[in-house]
Amino acid sequence: MKISKVARGSFVVLVGSLGGAFLNYLFHLVMGRVLAPSEYGVLVSLFSLLYLFGVPGGVLGTTATKFASKYKAQGDFKAVTAALVWTSKVITVLGFVLFGLAFVFRNQLAGFLKITDPLLPVLFFGFITLSLLTSPLLGFLQGLLRFKAFSFMSFLGALLKFLLGVGLAALGFGIWGVTWGLIISSGLVIVISLLLLKKNLRFPFTGSSFIKSDLLKYALPTTATLLALTSFYNVDVILVKHFFSPEEAGIYSSVVTIGRIIFFGLSSVVLVAFPMAAEKRERGENPFVVLHKSLLLVIPGAAVGVLAYFLLPRLLVALLFGSQYLAAVPYLGIFAVFMGLYTVVDLVSRFFLSIGEFRPAIFLMLFSVLQIILLWVFHDTLTQVICVNIAVTVGLLVALGVDHAFGNYSRLQRREKN
């Protein structure tokens, strides 16, 4: 039986991403057992800052994947080199700007997140700055369909983060030690990724087909899409940290950490589908074949995950975080529903980015703003917070489905007239 490229590529990425995901979760689980719930809430809120303020890196990472796929299809590796150099320069400037802003507004940032030491978020932004640089490097590996190298770096990055972060924390340096471990591990990932990309780079790269304006035209709507997706994924953690007690925020953080296993477990499908769909579009082939095959993997996988979380919540919480987090049990099943829905939204949204369709970005931005407004108004209980997340995500999926169906109908009408 012939195995599809999507399935084969997904398996390669799955091996690396599962290994990386295991280490990432082991990192959080160790921190959850070492730290009190209130302290763990601080750590998770800092990681939420990474996801939100790391959007520029994600944008250029996604853009790198898209254009690396395009240039690979054209056989223009000078353009790959030019794009890598330009994106690295841009992301370096953005990283230092974010770090500077974090330092200037350190007291306000620490006050909003209820963190006593204002220098801790500033140091964490040093890690965010380096993380911004890793995103386009991994994006180029992904776009060049170098799935083995991409998987290796996904695993190695998580391994270094675990060894250095947990190691320094175990030596008694606490969250400060964790942050320094993250900074060192990110620097090593940058160096090794560049060494792996070396064989695909061509110097000098003058005369390539790379055009900055083409990349910027793609990056701007991509920013809107990824900002909305990141907001959907993290704004609840930040607002819970702001509105709820430190203990409740810590319990919710454990729910989020366990629930995200569903998303991370299926993310390999998205990572493989994106460059393959982009390359098909570039060659004039039908990219929706990739989407349909990917949905056949993601939807059943999400359903199985949600069922497990409803059937075994107490076991999962006790096994992964310990008895001090058993208050998270009532929330795990319904949060898994949110994660399952979000995984589908993420797949569909990134697929449309890969083929240069930007209309979904409008709906993503509107519904992400709606989520923030509703969470700001309705946050009496953690259950209410999760229900708001579910309601907004269902509404977004319906809107995306109707828009896609209407778009197909309009295209059929235009074909009939022609």
C-alpha positions as CSV (number, residue, x, y, z in Angstrom):
1,M,0.0,0.0,0.0
2,K,1.4,3.4,-1.0
3,I,1.8,5.8,1.9
4,S,1.0,9.4,1.1
5,K,3.7,12.1,1.4
6,V,1.5,13.9,4.1
7,A,1.4,10.7,6.2
8,R,5.1,9.9,5.7
9,G,6.2,13.4,6.4
10,S,3.8,13.7,9.4
11,F,5.4,10.5,10.8
12,V,8.9,11.9,10.6
13,V,7.9,15.2,12.2
14,L,5.7,13.4,14.7
15,V,8.7,11.4,16.0
16,G,10.7,14.6,16.6
17,S,7.8,16.7,17.8
18,L,6.5,14.0,20.1
19,G,10.0,13.7,21.6
20,G,10.1,17.4,21.9
21,A,6.6,17.7,23.3
22,F,7.4,15.0,25.9
23,L,10.4,16.9,27.1
24,N,8.5,20.2,27.1
25,Y,5.7,18.6,29.1
26,L,8.2,16.9,31.4
27,F,9.8,20.4,31.9
28,H,6.4,21.8,33.0
29,L,5.5,18.8,35.0
30,V,8.8,18.9,36.9
31,M,8.2,22.7,37.5
32,G,4.6,22.0,38.6
33,R,5.9,19.5,41.2
34,V,8.8,21.7,42.4
35,L,6.9,25.0,42.5
36,A,3.8,25.8,44.4
37,P,0.7,26.5,42.3
38,S,1.1,30.2,42.8
39,E,4.7,30.1,41.6
40,Y,3.8,27.8,38.7
41,G,1.2,30.3,37.6
42,V,3.9,32.9,37.3
43,L,6.0,30.6,35.1
44,V,3.1,29.8,32.8
45,S,2.1,33.5,32.5
46,L,5.7,34.3,31.4
47,F,5.4,31.6,28.8
48,S,2.2,33.2,27.6
49,L,4.1,36.4,27.1
50,L,6.5,34.3,24.9
51,Y,3.6,33.1,22.7
52,L,2.1,36.6,22.4
53,F,5.2,38.7,21.9
54,G,6.8,36.0,19.8
55,V,4.2,36.5,17.1
56,P,6.7,38.4,14.9
57,G,9.0,35.4,15.0
58,G,6.1,33.1,14.2
59,V,5.1,35.3,11.3
60,L,8.6,35.3,9.8
61,G,8.8,31.6,10.5
62,T,5.6,30.9,8.7
63,T,6.6,33.3,5.9
64,A,10.0,31.5,5.7
65,T,8.2,28.2,5.3
66,K,6.0,29.6,2.5
67,F,8.8,31.2,0.5
68,A,11.3,28.4,1.1
69,S,8.8,26.0,-0.4
70,K,8.3,28.4,-3.4
71,Y,12.0,28.9,-4.0
72,K,12.7,25.2,-3.6
73,A,10.1,24.4,-6.2
74,Q,11.9,26.9,-8.5
75,G,15.3,25.5,-7.7
76,D,16.5,29.0,-6.7
77,F,18.6,28.5,-3.5
78,K,20.2,31.9,-3.9
79,A,16.7,33.3,-3.1
80,V,16.5,31.0,-0.1
81,T,19.8,32.5,1.2
82,A,18.7,36.1,0.5
83,A,15.4,35.6,2.3
84,L,17.1,34.0,5.3
85,V,19.6,36.9,5.6
86,W,16.9,39.5,5.3
87,T,14.5,37.9,7.8
88,S,17.3,37.4,10.3
89,K,18.1,41.1,10.2
90,V,14.5,42.2,10.6
91,I,13.8,39.8,13.5
92,T,17.0,40.9,15.3
93,V,15.8,44.5,15.2
94,L,12.3,43.6,16.4
95,G,13.7,41.5,19.2
96,F,15.8,44.3,20.6
97,V,12.9,46.7,20.3
98,L,10.7,44.3,22.4
99,F,13.4,43.9,25.0
100,G,13.8,47.7,25.3
101,L,10.1,48.2,25.7
102,A,9.9,45.4,28.3
103,F,12.6,47.2,30.3
104,V,10.9,50.6,30.1
105,F,7.5,49.2,31.1
106,R,8.8,46.6,33.5
107,N,6.9,47.9,36.5
108,Q,3.6,48.0,34.7
109,L,4.1,44.5,33.2
110,A,5.0,43.0,36.5
111,G,2.1,44.7,38.2
112,F,-0.5,43.4,35.6
113,L,0.8,39.8,36.1
114,K,1.2,40.2,39.9
115,I,4.9,39.4,39.7
116,T,6.9,40.9,42.6
117,D,10.2,41.4,40.9
118,P,9.9,43.6,37.8
119,L,13.3,42.5,36.4
120,L,12.1,38.9,36.0
121,P,9.8,39.7,33.0
122,V,12.7,41.8,31.5
123,L,15.1,38.8,31.7
124,F,12.4,36.6,30.2
125,F,12.2,39.0,27.2
126,G,15.8,38.2,26.6
127,F,14.7,34.6,26.0
128,I,11.9,35.9,23.8
129,T,14.4,37.9,21.7
130,L,16.4,34.8,21.0
131,S,13.3,32.7,20.4
132,L,12.3,35.2,17.7
133,L,15.5,34.3,15.8
134,T,14.9,30.5,16.0
135,S,11.5,30.7,14.3
136,P,12.6,31.6,10.8
137,L,15.5,29.2,10.9
138,L,13.2,26.3,11.7
139,G,10.7,27.7,9.2
140,F,13.3,27.4,6.4
141,L,14.1,23.8,7.4
142,Q,10.4,23.0,7.3
143,G,9.8,24.8,4.0
144,L,12.7,23.0,2.3
145,L,11.0,19.8,3.3
146,R,13.9,18.8,5.5
147,F,11.7,17.1,7.9
148,K,14.4,15.0,9.5
149,A,16.5,18.1,10.3
150,F,13.4,20.0,11.5
151,S,12.4,17.1,13.8
152,F,16.0,16.8,15.1
153,M,16.0,20.5,16.0
154,S,12.5,20.3,17.6
155,F,13.8,17.6,19.8
156,L,17.2,19.1,20.6
157,G,15.7,22.4,21.5
158,A,13.3,20.8,23.9
159,L,16.1,18.7,25.4
160,L,18.4,21.6,25.9
161,K,15.6,23.6,27.5
162,F,14.8,20.8,29.9
163,L,18.4,20.0,30.9
164,L,19.5,23.6,31.4
165,G,16.2,25.0,32.7
166,V,15.4,22.2,35.1
167,G,19.1,21.8,36.0
168,L,19.6,25.4,37.1
169,A,16.2,25.4,38.9
170,A,17.3,22.2,40.8
171,L,20.5,24.0,41.8
172,G,18.4,26.4,43.7
173,F,18.1,29.3,41.2
174,G,14.3,29.0,40.9
175,I,12.5,30.8,38.0
176,W,15.6,33.0,37.4
177,G,17.6,29.8,36.8
178,V,14.9,28.5,34.5
179,T,15.0,31.7,32.4
180,W,18.8,31.7,32.1
181,G,18.6,28.0,31.0
182,L,16.1,29.0,28.3
183,I,18.4,31.8,27.1
184,I,21.4,29.5,26.7
185,S,19.4,26.8,25.0
186,S,18.0,29.2,22.5
187,G,21.4,30.4,21.6
188,L,22.6,26.9,21.0
189,V,19.6,26.1,18.8
190,I,20.3,29.2,16.6
191,V,24.0,28.1,16.0
192,I,23.1,24.4,15.2
193,S,20.2,25.4,12.9
194,L,22.5,27.6,10.9
195,L,25.0,24.7,10.5
196,L,22.2,22.4,9.3
197,L,21.0,25.0,6.8
198,K,24.5,25.6,5.4
199,K,24.1,23.1,2.6
200,N,21.0,24.8,1.2
201,L,22.6,28.3,1.2
202,R,24.4,29.9,-1.7
203,F,26.9,32.8,-1.3
204,P,27.0,35.3,-2.8
205,F,23.3,35.5,-3.4
206,T,23.2,38.4,-5.9
207,G,20.9,37.9,-8.9
208,S,18.3,35.8,-7.0
209,S,14.6,36.1,-7.5
210,F,14.0,37.2,-3.9
211,I,11.9,40.4,-3.7
212,K,11.3,42.0,-0.3
213,S,8.0,43.4,-1.2
214,D,6.6,40.0,-2.1
215,L,7.6,38.7,1.3
216,L,6.1,41.8,3.1
217,K,2.8,41.4,1.2
218,Y,2.6,37.9,2.6
219,A,3.9,38.8,6.0
220,L,1.3,41.5,6.8
221,P,-1.9,39.4,6.6
222,T,0.1,36.5,8.1
223,T,0.7,38.8,11.2
224,A,-3.0,39.2,11.6
225,T,-3.7,35.5,11.3
226,L,-0.9,34.4,13.7
227,L,-1.7,37.2,16.2
228,A,-5.3,36.0,16.4
229,L,-4.4,32.3,16.7
230,T,-1.9,33.1,19.4
231,S,-4.4,35.3,21.2
232,F,-6.9,32.5,21.2
233,Y,-4.4,30.2,22.7
234,N,-3.0,32.4,25.4
235,V,-5.1,35.4,26.3
236,D,-7.2,33.3,28.8
237,V,-4.1,32.4,30.8
238,I,-3.0,36.0,31.0
239,L,-6.5,37.3,32.0
240,V,-6.9,34.5,34.6
241,K,-3.6,35.5,36.1
242,H,-4.9,39.0,36.3
243,F,-8.4,38.4,37.6
244,F,-8.1,35.3,39.8
245,S,-6.1,34.5,42.9
246,P,-2.5,33.2,42.5
247,E,-3.7,29.7,43.6
248,E,-6.6,29.6,41.1
249,A,-4.3,30.9,38.3
250,G,-1.9,28.1,39.1
251,I,-4.7,25.5,38.9
252,Y,-5.8,26.9,35.6
253,S,-2.3,26.8,34.3
254,S,-2.1,23.1,35.1
255,V,-5.4,22.6,33.2
256,V,-3.9,24.5,30.2
257,T,-0.7,22.5,30.3
258,I,-2.4,19.1,30.3
259,G,-5.1,20.2,27.8
260,R,-2.5,21.4,25.3
261,I,-1.2,17.8,24.9
262,I,-4.0,17.4,22.3
263,F,-2.8,20.4,20.3
264,F,0.9,19.5,20.4
265,G,0.2,15.9,19.7
266,L,-1.5,16.8,16.4
267,S,0.7,19.7,15.5
268,S,3.0,17.5,13.3
269,V,0.2,17.2,10.8
270,V,0.0,21.0,10.5
271,L,3.8,21.3,10.2
272,V,3.9,18.9,7.3
273,A,0.7,20.1,5.5
274,F,1.8,23.7,5.3
275,P,4.9,23.4,3.0
276,M,3.3,20.6,1.0
277,A,0.2,22.6,0.3
278,A,2.3,25.7,-0.6
279,E,4.4,23.6,-3.0
280,K,1.3,22.1,-4.7
281,R,-0.1,25.6,-5.1
282,E,3.1,26.8,-6.7
283,R,3.1,23.9,-9.2
284,G,-0.5,24.5,-10.1
285,E,-1.8,21.4,-8.4
286,N,-4.9,21.2,-6.1
287,P,-3.7,22.0,-2.5
288,F,-7.1,21.1,-1.0
289,V,-6.1,17.4,-1.2
290,V,-3.6,18.1,1.5
291,L,-6.2,19.8,3.7
292,H,-8.7,17.0,3.4
293,K,-6.1,14.3,4.2
294,S,-4.9,16.4,7.2
295,L,-8.4,16.8,8.5
296,L,-8.8,13.0,8.3
297,L,-5.9,12.8,10.7
298,V,-6.6,15.7,13.0
299,I,-10.4,15.4,13.7
300,P,-10.4,11.7,14.9
301,G,-7.2,12.4,16.8
302,A,-8.7,15.3,18.6
303,A,-11.9,13.3,19.3
304,V,-10.0,10.5,20.9
305,G,-8.1,13.0,23.1
306,V,-11.2,14.8,24.3
307,L,-12.8,11.4,25.2
308,A,-9.8,10.4,27.2
309,Y,-9.8,13.7,29.1
310,F,-13.5,13.2,30.0
311,L,-13.0,9.6,31.1
312,L,-9.7,9.9,33.0
313,P,-9.3,13.5,34.3
314,R,-8.4,12.5,37.9
315,L,-5.8,10.0,36.8
316,L,-4.2,12.5,34.3
317,V,-4.0,15.3,36.9
318,A,-2.6,13.0,39.6
319,L,-0.1,11.4,37.3
320,L,1.1,14.5,35.6
321,F,1.0,17.2,38.4
322,G,0.3,15.4,41.7
323,S,-2.3,15.7,44.4
324,Q,-1.8,19.4,45.0
325,Y,-3.4,20.1,41.6
326,L,-6.5,17.9,42.0
327,A,-8.7,21.0,42.0
328,A,-8.1,21.0,38.2
329,V,-10.0,17.8,37.6
330,P,-13.5,19.3,37.0
331,Y,-12.1,21.6,34.3
332,L,-10.0,19.2,32.3
333,G,-12.7,17.6,30.1
334,I,-14.3,20.9,28.9
335,F,-10.9,22.5,28.3
336,A,-10.1,19.5,26.1
337,V,-13.1,20.3,24.0
338,F,-11.7,23.8,23.5
339,M,-8.3,22.4,22.6
340,G,-9.8,20.0,20.1
341,L,-11.7,22.8,18.3
342,Y,-8.7,25.1,18.4
343,T,-6.6,22.4,16.7
344,V,-9.0,22.3,13.8
345,V,-9.0,26.1,13.6
346,D,-5.2,26.2,13.6
347,L,-5.0,23.6,10.8
348,V,-7.5,25.3,8.5
349,S,-6.1,28.8,9.2
350,R,-2.5,27.8,8.4
351,F,-3.6,25.9,5.4
352,F,-5.1,29.0,3.9
353,L,-2.0,30.9,4.7
354,S,0.1,28.3,2.8
355,I,-1.9,28.9,-0.4
356,G,-2.0,32.7,-0.1
357,E,-5.7,33.0,0.9
358,F,-6.0,35.8,3.5
359,R,-9.8,36.2,4.0
360,P,-9.8,34.0,7.1
361,A,-7.6,36.5,8.8
362,I,-10.5,38.9,9.0
363,F,-12.7,36.4,10.9
364,L,-9.8,35.4,13.1
365,M,-9.1,38.9,14.2
366,L,-12.8,39.7,14.8
367,F,-13.3,36.6,16.9
368,S,-10.1,37.0,18.9
369,V,-11.2,40.5,19.9
370,L,-14.6,39.1,20.8
371,Q,-12.9,36.5,23.0
372,I,-11.0,39.2,24.9
373,I,-14.2,41.3,25.4
374,L,-16.2,38.3,26.6
375,L,-13.5,37.1,28.9
376,W,-13.1,40.6,30.4
377,V,-16.8,40.7,31.1
378,F,-17.5,37.0,32.0
379,H,-14.9,35.6,34.3
380,D,-16.8,34.7,37.5
381,T,-15.5,31.1,37.5
382,L,-12.9,29.1,35.6
383,T,-15.7,27.1,34.0
384,Q,-17.1,30.3,32.6
385,V,-13.7,31.2,31.2
386,I,-13.5,27.9,29.4
387,C,-17.1,28.1,28.1
388,V,-16.4,31.5,26.6
389,N,-13.4,30.0,24.8
390,I,-15.5,27.1,23.4
391,A,-18.4,29.4,22.3
392,V,-16.1,31.8,20.5
393,T,-14.1,29.0,18.8
394,V,-17.4,27.3,17.6
395,G,-18.6,30.6,16.2
396,L,-15.2,31.1,14.4
397,L,-15.4,27.6,12.8
398,V,-18.9,28.2,11.6
399,A,-17.9,31.6,10.1
400,L,-14.9,30.0,8.4
401,G,-17.0,27.2,7.0
402,V,-19.7,29.5,5.6
403,D,-17.1,31.8,4.1
404,H,-15.3,28.9,2.4
405,A,-18.6,27.4,1.1
406,F,-19.7,30.8,-0.2
407,G,-16.3,31.3,-1.8
408,N,-16.5,28.0,-3.6
409,Y,-20.0,28.8,-4.8
410,S,-18.9,32.2,-6.1
411,R,-15.9,30.6,-8.0
412,L,-18.3,28.0,-9.6
413,Q,-20.6,30.8,-10.8
414,R,-17.7,32.7,-12.3
415,R,-16.5,29.5,-14.1
416,E,-20.0,28.9,-15.5
417,K,-20.3,32.5,-16.8
418,N,-16.9,32.1,-18.5
